[in-house]
């Protein structure tokens, strides 16, 4: 097992049309490496502002490090 580079995944998969497709490929290939180097920003129309977190989540299997947002007020306690 070795390092996987995001740029290599994108170069090896020119057919990808969306950020969602990229995440699927990352999830499929994550067994090939123990580390993912995020060395390029994906330039897809649907690339979200938190794209780095989503890429890391797809690779590690964790979809949110912070967990879901829970909004509470003082009245909820």
Buried (B, 14 or more C-beta within 10 A) or exposed (E): EEEBBBEBBBEEEEEBEEBEBBBBBBEEBBEEBEEBEBEEEBEBEEBEEEBEBBBBBBBEEEEEEEEEEEEEEEEEE
